[in-house]
Amino acid sequence: MGRTNVKFIGQVRLAPVVSYVVSGIVLVILPLVVPIYFESILTRILIFAIFALSLNLIWGYTGLISLGHAASFGVASYTIGILTVHYGIESFWLLAPAGILMATLVATVFGFIALRVSGVYFLLVTLALGQLVYAIATKWTSMTGGSNGLPGIPLPILGLPWFTWNATYFYYFVLVVFVICFFLLYRIVNSPFGHALEGIRDSEPRMRSLGYQAWLHKYIAFIVAGLFAGVAGILFAPFLGLIAPVYCSVTTSTLVMVMVLIGGKRVFFGPVIGTALIIILENFSSGFVPERWPLILGGAIVVSVMFLRGGISVYLVKFWEKVRYRYGGA
């Protein structure tokens, strides 16, 4: 009996590792077997998956619903675009730190302001702060291009004279960054700090009574989430070749919230699944009825809330546990 239990525990611990390794192998192989168009979709999914995972750190694990999370994403993208288009800086090793730094600074300031309130007031304050960034991006036409956006953003230079970008190479570059961000965020949410965030989410007064500084934990989580949103932003600007005010707005913040909601905010990999489903659905609908996309998105939200409470990933986890226990029992 003891050997059976040890064997089963080993299988339980090994199962997530195997699933991640298999997923990684699939992501490496896919560009070799799909058309260029689908390769572009895969790249977009990975970028927005980083964005969604960053939002889930403050929403799913900390319990803070933000409608201004796109501010950090957009600021990082605009930093890359402005430095490249207006100042001719194309080195990735200069652009990336600058974009991430600006995104982190925005999150630092916005978090300090927004966390002075809670509940629905926090939601409204983040909405207002996000729209402030959107207004700046729209009105500062000399730098941002205004409502027309800022086009002409090239892929960054890595400093390797023999290296030339193409769509496939950029996909693998984004994949490497995604894996690093996924691993770091996974370590954060499974650390004592991450467990403290979950405790604050479930019962902040109890955590305060235990001696935890709840406000400081939430503030740090807000800043870290902004940093990772900035990582997604510095990848998105050169991928798209332009940046527009809409990517700083509540529209983008809401879209990423939907990705987290449909994928599942209580399961770590849930936002990745939600991101893939939403982007694939968006591209599929744009080929047939692009003007109906808001209606289709709204329908997806209603179906998810009514029939898939907790997100798709929750049901995938339950299914996997049934299979695993059945196999372990055998």
Order of alpha helices (4+ residues) and beta strands (2+ residues): alpha-alpha-alpha-alpha-alpha-alpha-beta-alpha-alpha-alpha-alpha-beta-alpha-alpha-alpha-alpha
